[in-house]
Amino acid sequence: MQHPRTPDGHYFVVRGRLWRCTNPHLSEVERQLFVDELMAARREVKRAREAADDVALKSARQSVDKAKRALGERGPTWWDDDTDFNRCMIHNTPYANWWLERSNELC
């Protein structure tokens, strides 16, 4: 299932919440490398949780954060202005009218 994207391509919407998209300026090779790192880090988080290893869990979460920043999904925005509505409910953002109009079109 493809989630709707904001008209500027900065976010996708899941259950009314904005999530930052991956930086489209990354090459496919770079993007795949960072996605592979992210998936490996998420597997490490799972293993650390299962083992109740707080030290490993902290390290794994740092690896997840590093990969998400490399993908442009966290940290400084990959677009020109620094406004960031990542994880915000869409109705509390400048995208609210777009979302309402889009929702009305689907009815």
C-alpha positions as a printed NumPy array, in Angstrom:
array([[  0.   ,   0.   ,   0.   ],
       [  1.33 ,   3.404,  -0.994],
       [  0.781,   6.103,   1.618],
       [ -0.301,   9.546,   0.402],
       [  2.487,  12.094,   0.037],
       [  2.23 ,  15.808,   0.627],
       [  2.286,  17.89 ,  -2.57 ],
       [  5.86 ,  19.049,  -1.865],
       [  7.051,  15.449,  -1.349],
       [  8.434,  16.133,   2.119],
       [  6.135,  13.777,   4.033],
       [  3.895,  10.762,   3.705],
       [  0.75 ,  10.392,   5.813],
       [ -0.166,   7.431,   8.012],
       [ -3.366,   7.596,  10.095],
       [ -3.346,  11.397,   9.943],
       [  0.296,  11.758,  11.036],
       [  3.137,  13.15 ,   8.924],
       [  6.329,  11.137,   8.522],
       [  9.363,  12.553,   6.767],
       [ 10.209,  11.005,   3.401],
       [ 13.653,   9.795,   2.452],
       [ 15.831,  12.41 ,   0.781],
       [ 15.128,  12.072,  -2.956],
       [ 18.546,  13.526,  -3.76 ],
       [ 20.31 ,  10.355,  -2.587],
       [ 21.493,   8.058,  -5.335],
       [ 19.802,   4.665,  -5.45 ],
       [ 23.079,   3.06 ,  -4.321],
       [ 23.338,   5.41 ,  -1.3  ],
       [ 19.679,   4.974,  -0.414],
       [ 19.92 ,   1.188,  -0.52 ],
       [ 23.091,   1.195,   1.589],
       [ 21.384,   3.283,   4.284],
       [ 18.198,   1.178,   4.132],
       [ 20.302,  -1.965,   4.594],
       [ 22.022,  -0.343,   7.595],
       [ 18.649,   0.66 ,   9.029],
       [ 17.223,  -2.843,   8.697],
       [ 20.32 ,  -4.375,  10.31 ],
       [ 20.088,  -1.891,  13.176],
       [ 16.401,  -2.687,  13.684],
       [ 17.247,  -6.388,  13.874],
       [ 19.844,  -5.518,  16.523],
       [ 17.204,  -3.595,  18.494],
       [ 14.984,  -6.689,  18.431],
       [ 17.818,  -8.975,  19.577],
       [ 18.81 ,  -6.587,  22.368],
       [ 15.223,  -6.348,  23.596],
       [ 14.842, -10.119,  23.577],
       [ 18.096, -10.455,  25.525],
       [ 17.129,  -7.598,  27.902],
       [ 20.559,  -6.115,  27.16 ],
       [ 20.263,  -2.385,  27.881],
       [ 23.776,  -1.58 ,  26.652],
       [ 23.219,  -3.347,  23.327],
       [ 19.776,  -1.754,  23.036],
       [ 21.195,   1.737,  23.45 ],
       [ 23.867,   1.032,  20.829],
       [ 21.331,  -0.451,  18.406],
       [ 19.011,   2.532,  18.789],
       [ 21.913,   4.853,  18.052],
       [ 22.558,   2.858,  14.876],
       [ 18.905,   3.221,  13.865],
       [ 19.113,   6.966,  14.437],
       [ 22.335,   7.23 ,  12.424],
       [ 20.78 ,   5.405,   9.447],
       [ 17.559,   7.453,   9.604],
       [ 19.612,  10.665,   9.633],
       [ 21.625,   9.446,   6.641],
       [ 18.343,   8.793,   4.816],
       [ 17.158,  12.315,   5.667],
       [ 14.262,  11.059,   7.768],
       [ 15.645,  12.699,  10.924],
       [ 17.97 ,  15.574,  11.688],
       [ 18.29 ,  18.624,   9.468],
       [ 15.702,  18.84 ,   6.721],
       [ 16.808,  18.024,   3.179],
       [ 14.729,  20.889,   1.795],
       [ 15.535,  24.606,   1.861],
       [ 13.621,  25.856,   4.88 ],
       [ 14.041,  24.292,   8.29 ],
       [ 10.354,  23.827,   9.108],
       [  9.797,  20.256,  10.139],
       [  6.446,  18.671,  10.919],
       [  7.751,  15.114,  11.257],
       [  5.44 ,  13.039,  13.479],
       [  2.902,  15.883,  13.777],
       [ -0.786,  15.288,  13.285],
       [ -1.559,  16.699,   9.861],
       [ -4.517,  18.792,  11.062],
       [ -2.059,  20.822,  13.197],
       [  0.16 ,  21.746,  10.237],
       [  0.044,  23.896,   7.098],
       [ -0.95 ,  20.705,   5.221],
       [ -4.339,  20.569,   6.994],
       [ -6.336,  22.194,   4.18 ],
       [ -4.683,  20.018,   1.537],
       [ -5.527,  16.912,   3.584],
       [ -9.134,  18.011,   4.128],
       [ -9.596,  18.751,   0.415],
       [ -8.026,  15.416,  -0.515],
       [-10.246,  13.579,   1.952],
       [-13.353,  15.305,   0.556],
       [-12.39 ,  14.263,  -2.988],
       [-12.207,  10.614,  -1.917],
       [-15.762,  10.615,  -0.508]])
